[in-house]
Amino acid sequence: MSMGPPTVLLGWENGDGFAHLQRLRQIGDALQQKGFHTLMAVHDLKRAAQIIDPERHPLVQCPIPPKSAWQYRSKQFQCMADILMAAGFCDPDAIRSMSLGWHQLFAMANISLVISDFSPSLNVAAANRLPCLCIGDGFTLPRLKNGSIADFDGQFSSHGSHRFHFVAEKLQPLADVLAEDPLHRMLYGDQAFCITYPLLDHQRAPELRPTLAPLSLPNHRINEHGRPHRQQVLVYLSADDPTIHMLLAALTAAALPVLAFIRDCPQDLRDHFSSDRLRIANEPLLLIEELQRSVCLIHHGGLGTTEQALWCGTPQLIAPRHVEQQLNGEAIRRQGCGLVLKASERNQRDAIQAALTGIIQEPGFIDTAEQVARQLQRQHAAGSLSVIVEACIKA
């Protein structure tokens, strides 16, 4: 009796936005072209249904930590161990129960391989059962060294050492699965790949995983001799940002037309701010095309959006909400490709307008952004998708 094609489980347990889903969808599509079946297990089915075709990639709810596992919540988020503690991933009973759920899913779907994106309990559940390849970035794949976990900025501190040993002690009952290094298993599985540009890898840990490039790269290339005609300000924000009204109010006086996409934008917000000079799109934009026409992109600093703006040579004004967005913003600022709005500035219309005007009127931002884009396009002729697919085939 012949067996059918192998089935790959693509798992997403933690994180917000669409970047994790988009990465897994790309890998799933490529694996299907190689003859694999796919199943996607996610923590947010509503978000996944917005961009995943369930006819192509069936969707199921992944196991989630019970509320009883939230007993180790930290008030100070300085490293990835703090996030794992807050989310319930250092409770051995919770990990066991979640692993049981994963094991049943493995059996029912006849899973042969696991692709994991920010999915600690899935990485644990796959140990000694299935090959587990992890994808991530400079935030979800932190440095581990000598019994310590690096802080979000990539540096080691006494905090990271304390948190590492705290989690290791709590997970000691799972030593038969997690071996000597519980955080390594939870974050790295059997093999891991950092799929972003090196300049956005805040951890740089070649001893743990390679830093490759985004999975796929746009066809657009910066012209060596002629600059694209940039004639608009592009906005890519979320309506649940408490400072969204102030950000949009500051843009009403922009010197150039503004094109905005506001995720989950309510009608009253759209009606209040829409004008001939500020257009709020009804549907998600073809970002890579609009970036080529834009003198500046204003966004929260999500990894995927940051990568696309870098590739297009578009200066960025970043209004971060989370620590990983702040890190991306600081990387952009250090490169000379844009500015970061401080938390205090996001409620000041004058400060927002001054930052935007500075980017638009200072040609150095566009010059530098386009220079960085050319460097990226020379160094990364292809994305990392083929490397990931080849690793899956060999696993």
C-alpha positions in Angstrom: 0.0 0.0 0.0 1.6 3.3 -1.1 1.7 6.2 1.3 0.5 9.7 0.3 2.6 12.8 0.2 4.1 13.9 3.6 2.2 16.5 5.6 4.0 19.5 7.1 2.6 21.3 10.1 3.3 25.1 10.0 2.8 26.5 13.5 2.4 30.1 14.9 1.8 30.5 18.6 2.9 34.0 19.5 3.2 37.4 18.0 0.9 40.0 16.4 0.4 41.3 12.9 0.6 39.4 9.6 4.4 38.9 9.3 4.4 35.4 10.9 1.5 34.3 8.8 2.9 35.7 5.6 6.2 33.9 6.2 4.5 30.6 6.8 2.2 31.0 3.8 5.2 31.5 1.5 6.9 28.4 2.9 3.7 26.4 2.7 3.1 27.4 -0.9 6.7 26.5 -1.9 6.4 23.1 -0.1 3.2 22.3 -1.9 5.0 22.9 -5.2 7.4 20.2 -4.0 4.6 17.7 -3.4 4.0 18.2 0.3 0.6 18.6 2.0 0.3 21.4 4.6 -1.6 22.1 7.7 -1.4 25.5 9.5 -1.9 25.7 13.3 -2.3 29.3 14.6 -3.2 31.1 17.7 -5.4 33.7 16.0 -7.8 32.1 13.5 -9.5 35.4 12.7 -6.2 37.1 11.8 -5.1 34.0 9.8 -8.4 33.8 7.8 -7.7 37.3 6.5 -4.7 36.2 4.5 -4.7 32.4 4.4 -6.8 30.5 2.0 -8.1 27.5 4.1 -8.8 25.5 0.9 -5.0 25.7 0.2 -3.7 25.6 3.7 -6.2 24.1 6.2 -6.3 26.1 9.4 -6.7 24.8 13.0 -6.4 26.4 16.4 -3.1 25.6 18.1 -2.9 24.7 21.8 -2.6 27.7 24.0 -1.3 28.1 27.6 -4.1 28.0 30.2 -4.6 31.0 32.4 -3.3 29.1 35.4 0.1 29.2 33.7 0.3 33.0 33.8 1.6 33.0 37.4 5.1 34.1 36.5 4.2 37.4 34.8 7.0 39.8 34.8 6.7 43.6 35.2 10.0 44.2 33.4 10.2 43.1 29.8 13.9 43.1 28.9 14.5 39.8 27.2 12.7 37.0 25.5 12.6 35.0 28.7 10.3 37.7 30.2 7.8 37.2 27.3 7.9 33.4 27.7 7.2 33.8 31.5 4.4 36.2 30.9 2.8 33.9 28.3 2.9 30.8 30.5 5.8 29.0 28.9 7.7 28.2 32.1 4.9 26.1 33.7 5.8 22.5 33.2 2.2 21.3 33.7 1.0 23.7 31.0 3.8 22.6 28.6 2.9 19.0 29.1 -0.8 19.6 28.4 0.0 21.7 25.3 2.4 19.0 24.1 -0.3 16.4 24.5 -2.5 18.5 22.3 0.2 18.9 19.7 0.9 15.1 19.8 -2.7 14.3 19.1 -2.6 16.8 16.2 0.6 15.1 14.9 -1.1 11.8 14.9 -4.5 12.8 13.4 -2.9 14.7 10.6 0.0 12.2 10.1 2.5 15.0 10.4 6.0 14.3 9.1 7.8 17.7 9.6 7.2 20.8 11.7 7.9 24.4 10.6 7.7 26.7 13.6 7.5 30.5 13.9 7.7 31.8 17.5 6.1 28.6 18.8 7.8 27.4 22.0 5.4 24.6 23.0 5.4 23.2 19.5 9.2 23.1 19.5 9.1 21.2 22.8 6.3 18.8 21.6 8.3 17.9 18.5 11.4 17.0 20.4 12.4 13.3 19.8 9.3 12.9 17.6 9.5 15.0 14.5 12.1 17.1 12.8 11.4 20.8 13.8 12.8 23.7 11.8 12.3 27.2 13.2 12.1 30.4 11.3 12.3 33.8 12.9 14.1 37.1 13.1 16.4 39.1 15.3 13.7 39.5 18.0 12.3 35.9 18.2 15.7 34.2 17.9 17.8 35.8 20.7 21.4 35.0 21.6 22.1 32.3 24.2 25.4 32.0 25.8 26.9 30.5 29.0 23.6 30.1 30.8 22.2 33.5 29.9 19.8 35.0 27.3 20.6 38.3 25.7 18.4 41.3 26.3 16.4 42.6 23.4 19.2 44.8 22.2 21.5 41.8 21.9 23.6 42.5 25.0 24.0 40.2 28.0 23.2 41.4 31.5 22.6 40.1 34.9 18.8 40.2 34.2 19.2 37.8 31.3 21.3 35.5 33.4 18.7 35.5 36.2 15.8 34.9 33.9 17.6 32.1 32.1 18.2 30.2 35.3 14.7 31.0 36.6 13.1 29.4 33.5 15.5 26.5 33.5 14.7 25.8 37.1 10.9 25.9 36.6 11.2 23.6 33.6 13.4 21.1 35.3 10.6 18.5 35.4 10.8 18.4 31.6 14.5 17.7 31.6 14.0 14.5 29.7 12.7 16.5 26.7 14.5 19.8 27.1 17.9 18.4 28.0 20.4 20.9 29.5 19.2 24.1 27.8 15.4 24.6 27.9 15.4 28.0 26.2 17.4 26.6 23.3 14.8 23.9 22.6 11.9 26.3 23.0 13.3 28.9 20.7 15.4 27.0 18.2 14.0 23.5 17.9 16.3 21.3 15.9 17.5 23.9 13.4 16.7 27.6 13.0 17.0 30.3 10.4 16.9 34.1 10.8 15.2 35.4 7.7 15.8 39.1 7.6 18.5 41.5 6.5 21.6 41.4 8.8 21.2 45.1 9.6 17.8 44.2 11.2 19.2 41.3 13.1 19.5 42.8 16.6 21.1 39.6 18.0 23.6 38.3 15.4 24.1 34.8 16.6 25.9 32.9 13.8 26.8 30.1 16.2 23.1 29.4 16.7 21.5 30.2 13.3 22.4 31.9 10.0 21.1 35.3 9.1 19.9 34.9 5.6 17.5 37.4 4.0 13.7 37.8 3.8 12.1 34.7 2.2 11.4 36.5 -1.1 12.6 39.8 -2.5 10.7 42.2 -4.8 11.6 42.5 -8.5 12.0 46.3 -8.0 15.6 47.6 -8.3 16.9 51.1 -7.5 18.1 52.8 -10.7 21.8 53.6 -10.5 21.4 56.7 -12.5 17.9 58.1 -12.2 15.8 58.7 -9.0 12.2 57.6 -9.0 9.6 60.4 -9.0 8.6 60.5 -5.3 5.5 62.7 -4.8 3.6 61.4 -1.8 3.8 60.6 1.9 2.8 57.0 2.5 1.1 56.0 5.8 0.7 52.4 7.1 -0.7 52.4 10.6 -3.2 50.6 12.8 -6.4 52.1 14.2 -5.9 50.6 17.6 -2.9 52.9 18.2 -4.1 55.3 20.9 -2.2 58.2 19.1 -3.7 57.6 15.7 -5.8 60.7 15.8 -2.8 62.9 16.6 -0.7 61.3 13.9 -3.4 61.8 11.3 -4.1 65.4 12.5 -0.4 66.2 12.0 -0.5 64.8 8.5 -3.3 67.1 7.4 -0.7 69.9 7.0 1.8 67.8 5.1 3.5 69.5 2.1 2.8 66.5 -0.1 -0.4 64.4 -0.7 -0.8 61.6 1.8 -2.0 58.1 1.0 -2.8 56.1 4.0 -3.9 52.6 4.9 -5.2 52.3 8.5 -5.7 48.7 9.5 -9.2 48.1 11.0 -10.1 51.7 10.3 -13.5 52.7 11.7 -15.8 54.7 9.4 -15.9 57.7 11.8 -12.1 58.0 11.7 -12.1 57.7 7.9 -14.8 60.4 7.6 -13.1 62.8 9.9 -9.7 62.8 8.3 -10.3 62.0 4.6 -9.8 64.9 2.2 -8.4 65.8 -1.2 -4.9 65.9 0.4 -5.2 62.9 2.7 -6.7 59.7 1.2 -7.4 56.7 3.3 -7.6 53.5 1.2 -10.4 51.1 1.7 -8.2 48.0 1.0 -4.6 47.1 1.8 -2.2 48.8 -0.6 0.3 47.2 -3.0 3.0 48.4 -0.6 6.0 47.8 -2.9 4.5 49.9 -5.7 3.4 52.8 -3.4 6.8 52.9 -1.7 8.5 53.7 -5.0 6.3 56.8 -5.3 6.8 57.9 -1.7 9.2 60.4 -0.2 8.6 59.0 3.3 6.8 56.0 4.9 5.2 56.5 8.3 4.5 53.2 10.1 4.9 51.4 13.4 8.1 49.6 12.5 6.9 46.1 11.8 9.6 43.9 10.3 8.0 43.1 7.0 7.1 46.8 6.3 10.6 47.9 7.4 12.2 45.4 5.1 10.2 46.5 2.1 10.9 50.2 2.7 14.6 49.5 2.9 14.5 47.6 -0.4 12.8 50.5 -2.1 15.1 53.2 -0.7 12.2 55.0 1.0 13.0 57.0 4.1 11.0 56.0 7.2 9.4 57.8 10.1 8.6 55.1 12.7 6.1 55.4 15.5 6.8 52.1 17.5 4.3 50.5 19.8 6.3 47.4 20.8 9.9 46.7 21.7 10.7 44.9 18.5 9.4 47.9 16.5 11.5 50.2 18.6 14.6 48.1 17.7 13.7 48.2 14.0 13.3 52.0 14.3 16.7 52.4 16.0 18.3 50.3 13.2 16.8 52.6 10.6 17.9 55.7 12.5 21.5 54.4 12.8 21.6 53.7 9.1 20.5 57.3 8.4 17.4 56.1 6.6 14.8 57.8 8.8 13.7 58.9 12.3 11.9 57.4 15.3 9.1 59.2 17.1 9.6 59.0 20.8 6.5 58.1 22.9 6.3 61.6 24.2 6.4 63.1 20.7 3.5 61.0 19.3 1.0 63.2 21.2 2.6 66.4 20.0 1.4 67.6 16.6 4.3 70.0 16.2 6.9 67.3 16.9 5.3 64.9 14.3 5.2 67.7 11.7 8.8 68.7 12.4 10.0 65.1 12.0 8.1 64.6 8.8 9.3 68.0 7.4 12.9 67.1 8.3 12.8 63.9 6.3 11.1 65.4 3.3 13.3 68.5 3.1 16.6 66.9 4.0 17.9 65.2 0.8 20.4 63.2 2.9 17.6 60.8 4.0 16.7 59.8 0.5 20.3 59.7 -0.6 21.2 57.4 2.2 18.1 55.2 1.9 18.7 54.7 -1.8 22.3 53.9 -1.2 21.4 51.3 1.4 18.8 49.8 -1.0 21.5 49.4 -3.7 23.7 47.7 -1.2 21.0 45.3 -0.2 20.1 44.6 -3.8 23.8 43.8 -4.6 24.3 41.6 -1.5 21.0 39.7 -1.7 20.3 38.6 -5.2 17.7 36.1 -4.1 15.7 35.5 -1.0 16.1 32.7 1.6 13.0 30.6 0.6 15.0 28.1 -1.4 17.3 27.5 1.6 14.4 26.8 3.8 12.7 24.5 1.4 15.9 22.6 0.8 16.3 22.2 4.6 12.8 20.8 4.8 13.5 18.3 2.0 16.6 17.1 3.8 15.0 16.9 7.3 
